[in-house]
Amino acid sequence: MSKFFKRYFFLLAAAISLLLAVGFYYADKESITDESYLHGVEVRLQKEIEQAQESIAQVAALLPATDKPFSTLLVKSNYPYFVYQDSTLLMWSDNRLITKDYLQNQPLSPLVPFESSQGKFIQVSEQKKIGETTYRIFAFIKLYSLFKNQTTNLPSGYNPQIFRVSPALISLKATSGKGAIRAKDGQVLFYTQPPTDPMYRHQMAPFQTLLWVSLAILFLGIYMFVSVRYFRIRHRYGLGLGLLVFFIVLVRGLMLRFSIPFAFYEGKVFNPQYYQGSFLAPSLGDLLLNCLSVGFVMVYINSVYFRTVTYRRLTRSGIGFQAFFSCLILLVGYVAYYMCYRELVNIYEKSFFTLDITLSISFSALKFTSLLIFIILSGIYFLVINLVTSVFIRLNPELKIGLAILAGSFLLTVLLAWLLRIPFEWIFLVHVGYVLVLYLSRLPRAFFGFRYATTVYYFVGALACAILTTYVVEIQESKKDVLNKKEFGAQLLSEHDLFTEFLLKKSSDLIAADTQLKSVFAKNPPLAREIIQQRIRNKYLDQYQNRYEVEIFSFDKTGNPLDSQAGARSWNYYQEKYNSPANATEYASVFLVRDTLKENLKQYAGFVTLRQEDEILGYVLLNLCQRGENTHAQYPDLLLDEQFVQAPETREYSYAIFEKESQMYSSGAYNYERKFPSELLSDSALYIKGKDLHGFRHVGQAGSDQRSIVVSSKSWEWRGMMANFSFLFLILVLVVTVAIVGHALRYGFSALPLTYSTKIQVLLNAAFILPLLLILFLILRVIGSNYEENQQDTYLKVSQNISANVLSYMEDFKEGKMSEAYLEQQIAQIARDADLEINLYDTTGYLLLSSKPLIYQSGLLSELINPSARKQIIEQKETQVLLNESLGSMTYSTAFAGLKSFDQELLGVVGIPFFDSKPSLERQIIEIVASLLIVFTGMLLIFLLVSYWAAHLLIVPLRVLTRRISTTNLNQLNEPLPWKSNDEIGTLIKKYNQMLVNLEQNKQVLSTTEKQSAWREMARQVAHEIKNPLTPMKLTLQQLQRTIRRDDPEALEKVSKAMGSIIDQIDNIGHIAQSFSDIARMPPPQKEVFEVTSVLNKAYELYASDRNITFNRDVQAGPLYVKGDRKQFGASVTNLIINAKQSVPEGRPAVIGMKLYVHKEAVMIEIQDNGSGISPTIKNRVFLPNFTTRVDGSGLGLAMAKRIIEHAGGSIWFETEVDKGTTFFLSIPLEKTEDAAPKSA
C-alpha cells in the first residue's frame, strides 16, 4: 500500500486539486467573478490615489514658489498636476491635458471624478495657505482616454494600471447593473460594469479555482516527469511517449479553459486582441506554448526512436514494406514543412506586426515572441526532418534506390497537393533539396555527439529554415505592398475623395464655431471679406494647400456677397448650383461637383453657416478645385480617423492615371512617359502581383470609364530579401552557438568529444565571429548615435533659422507695427515654405498662434508649452532646447528656440514639432543594419568554408604523421619523415624524427638489457650447477676426515691439512656461486626522481663516527634532483666508500674525501682515497664482473655500480696513482626542480 501511495502520490494530488478547482469554479462562478473584478479595480484605484496624493504632497512641500516656479515645482510624477496661486495658473507638469478654465473656479475637494473631451478622470487636490496666498494643487488619474480620431497611435482605452481587463463600460452616475468603485473613505467615485466577453470571463475565474488548477498542473507535471523517466529506464518508450502527449494535451486544455497564464500575467503576449488566432491558439503566447509542447515531444522521439522495438522490426522488415514506409515518412516531412509554413503565414495574417527587418528594427514583446516562435518552429522542423532522414538513410543505404524513392515521394506530394487544392509554392523545392543534401551527405549521423560535422548539420538546418521564413516574409510583404498600392490607387480613382470630404467637414465645423469670425460677421468692419479669408486660410485650410486650389466666398446674413466686385454671386446662387442630391456626400454640408469628374479633377463645395445662438450671422462657401498634379497631404496621421490613415510607405509612392492607354497625368519620381510601356497596362500580372521595371515595383488598379492607375515605389527586393535572410539566419546561428556553449558549460568542455580538426574549426570560427559581432555592435552603436546627433543638430539648426525669420515679425508685432492676423499670415507662409509646423508661444508659455492649429482645435494638445521648455527657455534663459514629446503611443521631437530682441529681451518662444523624427531616424538605421547584416552573413558563410579548408590544410601533416606512427615497428628500419617547414608542425615532425633516432638507440639498449637478462639467467644456472656437486663433495670430505685412521698422527695432520684446504676452496666456490645467485635475484633498477644530496649525507653519516677514517666532505647545498634507483644508488656510493677504506694499507691513516657539485647540467660526485692505487695492468678490468684484488672479494661491487649509474643515464670512471690513491667520478644528469619536486615528494 505504501509503495502504491509513494508511486502515485503526485497523480492523486493532481486529481484532488483538479476536483477542488472544479468545485470552487461552479460554486463561486457567478457570485465571485464580478465581485473579484470590482474588488481588484477598487484596490488598484486606491493605490493610484495614494501615489497621486504623495506626488502633490511632494509639490506642496516645495511651496511657496519663487519667481521661477517651473524650476522649483517641476518634479517627476506619473500624474499630470497643475498648481494655482489664488486663481492664477502658476505652473503645469503636462501640456497634453486640457483644463482651460475648468480648474480656475473648481471647488476644492480631495477627490472629484469628472469627464471631459479627453476622457474620464479622477481629480486629486490639495490646498496650502501661506500668508495671504492660497495655493491649490490638482493631480489627475486617468480612467479612460478618449480620442476623437481613432488611430493606431491614438487608441482610446482604459487605464491598464487600474483596469487589467477592460470593463464593459464605466459611468460617473449610478446605473443599474454596475458596481460602485469607492475610495478608502467610502466615497463613490464611479460605477463600472465588468467585462462580458467569454474569454475574459474565463480569465476572471475565482482565485481559488486558478490556484487549484495551477497546483494540479504542477503535480501532474512532476508525476509525468518521474513516470516518463521510469518508462525510459525500463525501455518502455511507447508508454513514455503516450504519457507525455497525454500530459501536454491535458495541461494545454486546462490552460486554455481557464486562460492560464493570462489569468496571472495580463500582458500583450497572452492577450487575444493582438492575435486573431483559433481556439487552440487564441493568443500569440498560446501559440508559443503550443510550439514548445510539440518541441518537447519531438525531442523525446528523437532521443529514443532508435532504441524502440518498432524501429528494430522496421529495419528487419521486407524491402517492399521498407520502400512503402520510406515514401510515407517522406510525406510526413512535407507535411511538417507545410505546417511550419502555414504557422509563419498565420503570424502575419492574424497579427499586426512584421518580421521584416527592413521595415522595423524595434522589438516589442509581441515581435520578440514571434521570433521565439520562429526559432521553435525551426527547431521542430529540424527535429522532424532529422527523424525522417535518419530512418530513411537506415532503410535505404543504396543510393539509387533512395533517390528513386525521393523522386517518387516528390511526385506523389505534387499530386496530393493538386488534388487537395493546396498551392504548391516553389519554396517546397528548398525542402526537397534539404532532404536530398542530408541523404547524400549522411549528416544526420552527426546528430548525436559533437564534431565539426554536427555544427555543419545545424548550420545547414538553420539555412533551410531561414530561407523558408525569408520567403514567407517576402511573400507577405509583397502581398501587403500590392494591397496598399491598390487601396491607394482605388482612392485616387474613386469619384469621392473621402479624406478631403472628412477634412472639409471638420474644417467647416471649426469655422462655424470660430468666435472671431462671428465677431467680424456681426460688426461687418471695413475689409471684412479680406479679414475672413485671411483667418480661414491661415487657420483652417493649410491641409489642402498641396492638393487643392481653395476659393473662399463670404456672405452676410441675407446671402449677399461681401465681395463688392461686379459679377459676385449670391449664397442662393451657389446653393442652387451645388446643393443637389446628385452632388451629395455622406456629410450634409459637403458636396462633390460632378461636372468636373470628366476631366478626372475633383471639385468640392463646403457650405458653412455661422450662428450666434439662433441668429444667423453670415455664410461662408469653401470651393476646392483639385490641382492638375496630385501630391500627398503633409499632415500628421494622428489628426485623421483610422479609415483615412494610410501606410507610411505611401509617402514614397509615384503614380500615373491612364485613360485607355493614354497617360492623363502623373506624380512622383518615376518618369512614366519615358520608362513605362503602355502595352504593360494590358498585362493581368500588373493588377494581380505587380511588375518590376527599372528598379521600381508597379501595381495597377483598374477603375471605371476605362481608366486605370499605376502606383509605383522603389524596389529593393533582393537587398531586402538578403537582409531578412541574414537577420533570421544569424538568429538561428546564435541559438545554435548558445546551445553548444550551454551544453559545454553544463557538462564541461572535456565532455565534448572534439577532434583536433573540430577544435581548429570551432576556434577559428569563434575567433572570427566574436570580434565581428563586437565590431557589428560597435558600428551600429556609433552610427546610431551619430545619426541621432546629426538629426538633433539638424533640428536645432532648423529651429534657429526659423526663429531668425520669425524674430523680425515678432518685434514688429510687439511694437504694434503688425497685427496679429498679419503675423499669423507671415508665420503660415514661413511654415509652408519650410514644410514645417510652427507654434509661437508668448513669454508665459501660452500658445499665441500656430501654422497648423487643427491639432489644438481637435483637442489633442492644450495651448500650453511643454513645461520643460518653459523651465529651460523662459526661466533658465537657454537659447535652444530639443525635447522628446509623446502623444498617445507616438513619440516625436520638438525643437524650442527663444526669440530675443537686440537687448536680449525674450519676446516669445518658437516650437517646431518633428512628427517624423523617430521613423526618419529608424529608416536611416535600417539602411545601415540591412547592409551590415548582408555583409556579416556573407563573410560568415565564406569564412565557414575557409575555416574548413584551413583546418583540413593544417591537419594533413598530422594525418601523415599518424599513419607513419601507426606503421612504426621495432622489427624494421623506420625511415625519418621529410618535412621542410620550420613551423610548429615542422618542429613536431623533427621531434618525431628524433624519436626514431632515440628508438634506434633504445633498440640497442633493449638488446643490451636482453643480454644482461640472459647473463643473469646464465648466472643462476651456473650457480645452480656449481652448488649441486659442491655440497656432497664437502660432506664426503668431512666424513672421510672423520674416518681416517687416527693412529698415525703425522699422516693425520697432513691429510687434515689437505682436506681443510680443499674444504676452504669449496667454500670459496660456494661463495662465488651465491654471488651469481644474488645477481640473478637482483631486481632491475627503477627510474624515479630523488634528491641526491640527502643520499650522500646518509652515506657519510654511516662512517663519520669511524675513528680510523678521516672524512672530508664537500657537498653542494641542495636540493639537487636526479633520476634513477635511489636504494641501489645509495648502495653503490656505500660500496665505493668501503672500497676506498679497504684500499688504504695497514699503518697508513685512512683519509677519504667526498665531493658533490653541479657541472654542465649534471651532478658530479667524487670519492677520493689515499690508498695503494690501481695498477695500470688491471685498469681495464676494474668494472668487469668477478674481478677483484681482494681474496675475499666477489668482484661484483664495481660492476653493479657501473650498471646502476649507466641505467640512470650517467657515467662512472676513475683516476689513480700508484701508492697515492684513487678518485672515482660519478656524473648523473640533473633534473629540473619544478618538474622534479612534486615527484620526489
Secondary structure, DSSP 8 states (H G I E B T S, - for coil): -HHHHHHSHHHHHHHHHHHHHHHHHHHHHHHHHHHHHHHHHHHHHHHHHHHHHHHHHHHHHT-S--S-HHHHH----SS-EEEEETTEEEEES-SSS--TTTTTT----SEEEEEETTEEEEEEEEEEEETTEEEEEEEEEEEEE--SS--SSS--EE-TTT-SS--SEEESS--TT-EEEE-TTS-EEEEEE----HHHHHHT--HHHHHHHHHHHHHHHHHHHHHHHHHHHTT-HHHHHHHHHHHHHHHHHHHHHTTTTTTT--SSTT-GGGB---SS-SSHHHHHHHHHHHHHHHHHHHHHGGGSHHHHHHHTS-HHHHHHHHHHHHHHHHHHHHHHHHHHHHHHHTBS----TTT-----HHHHHHHHHHHHHHHHHHHHHHHHHHHHHHH--SHHHHHHHHHHHHHHHHHHHHHTT----TTHHHHHHHHHHHHHHTGGGGSSS-SHHHHHHHHHHHHHHHHHHHHHHHHHHHHHHHHHHHHHHHHHHSS--HHHHHHHHHHHHHHHT-HHHHHHHHH--TTHHHHHHHHHHHHH-GGGTTTEEEEEEEEETTS-BS--STT---HHHHHHHH-SGGGB-SSTTEEE-GGGGGGT--EEEEEEEEEETTEEEEEEEEEEEE-SS-----S-GGGS-GGG---GGGGG-EEEEEETTEEEEEESSS-HHHHS-GGGGG-THHHHT-EEETTEEEEEEE-STTEEEEEEEE--HHHHHHHHHHHHHHHHHHHHHHHHHHHHHHH-GGGS---HHHHHHHHHHHHHHHHHHHHHHHHHHHHHHHHHHHHHHHHHHHHHHHHHHHHHHHHHHHTTSS-HHHHHHHHHHHHHHHT---EEE-TTSBEEEESSTHHHHTTSS-SB--HHHIIIIIIS--SEEEEEEEETTEEEEEEEEEEE-TT--EEEEEEEEETTHHHHHHHHHHHHHHHHHHHHHHHHHHHHHHHHHHHHHHHHHHHHHHHHHHT--TTS----------SHHHHHHHHHHHHHHHHHHHHHHHHHHHHHHHHHHHHHHHHHHHHHHHHHHHHHHHHHHHHS-SS-HHHHHHHHHHHHHHHHHHHHHHHHHHHHHHHHHS-----EEEEHHHHHHHHHHHHTT-TTEEEEEEE--S--EEEE-HHHHHHHHHHHHHHHHHTS-TTS-EEEEEEEEE-SSEEEEEEE--S----GGGGGGTTSTT--SSTT--S-HHHHHHHHHHHTT-EEEEEEETTTEEEEEEEEE-B-HHHHHHHH-
